[in-house]
């Protein structure tokens, strides 16, 4: 039976989130505020919002569960994500911030259209459709995670808990838009960081140290090597598949939106440092949760392994601290799903409603259409989340790969290539998406993570089409590079 202190902790947490939504509801005066925070986000908000919305419930549930079942070899995912995070902040963030402002773009779809000078609108429409499809899948993973959390805590039917979790997440996103999402993410990212350090450290001393953990791991035939699993050496293909998660960063709209929203690229070096410290410690803590959970909770399987963090909190902490740390799991879930709902809403509002339905829509009309779209996407994600057998890890894997394969190469060429045309970008985007879906649905994803063939085929299609179609954007690219150098030089002085 759930304790009163835990219930009180959760109720207070929910009221705080709703207060933030109401607070920023009053501060949202135009569509730029609602969808991108008016490009005035600070250093800490940008860093923790980007990382909290990135990791989601996967950090506290999916990754520990994978480590619990398979061992340290699953850490290749964490290594790939760490590398991808760093490259995304260094390569993409400054250029995307400057270029999207120069092109007056508040969504990734709009930026693609204006950057590649697409006269047909196909880049905008197809990229918006891809965002809607994969974010619906992604958001459903958050609802599954929330449902599992509440099911474990309150012993209530999974479907009821999914619906309850969805209601709370949707409400403050509906009210406060991007600013509410980012500021709640700042708080939630901090809470996640504290929990992912405190829980494994406490569990380590509870179980009696390394020797007891190692004995249990050996008894369960789980490998402590990066290069072996319980049956022998893992293949190079497996390592490549797991590290390849890092490729996904270049195409994640909800993370890229954070780069677009920071008030100045002068803030980016500090944001990058904060983000890298956060993600390094958080991923390490998640790996240890999975390993230490083996001796404390033997025999978990069939999706229950993803609850090892929840079980650990319930066992090791008093109800007050337990409530706070359990709220951290909800924070991890909310910090991603709110961003996904908002980006999906942006796609429907900015890329369909304004440009295809009502071109003269006022800011007030667009804001309310954005709120309606939050409800529509939430309803679809909720239906998908209620499908039996879905796991957090499985849903995140597909959606993450989808964005990486569809958008990653297009984002990189938009920021660095001086000759890529709209035809090439469109061909790459469609090819990457189609290859990923076919690879996944023919079972090839069991051998090689679908993001790899999707990402590579996207780049190949862009290169081949550039041989026939080209668009000279050398002046624009050089202008962006000059601005970055000037800002860096001024910062040094």
Buried (B, 14 or more C-beta within 10 A) or exposed (E): EBBEBBBEBBEEBBEBBBBBBBBBBEEBEEBBBBBBBBBBBBBBBBBBBBBBBBBBBBBBBBBBBBBBBBBBBBBBBBBBBBBBBBBBBEBBBBBBBBBBEBBEBBBBBBBBBBBBEBEEEBBBBBBBBBBBBBBBBBBBBBBBBBBBBBBBBBEBEBBEBBBBBBEBBBBBBBBBBBBBBBBBBBBBBBBBBEBBBBBBEBBBEBBEEEEBBBEBBEEBEBBEEBBBBEEEEBEEEBBBBBBBBBBBBBBBBBBBBBBBBBBEBBBBBBBBEBBBEBBBEBBBBBBBBBBBBBBBBEEBEEBBBBBBBBBBBBEBBEBEBBBBBBBBBBBBBBBBBBBBBBBBBBBBBBBBBBBEEEEEBEBEBBBBBBBBBBEBBBEBBBEBBBEEEBBBBBBBBBBBBBBBBBBBBBBBBBBBBBBBBBBBBBBBBBBBBBBBBEBBEEEBBEEBBBBBBBBBBBBBBBBBBBEEBBBEBEEBBEBBBEBBEEBBEEEEE
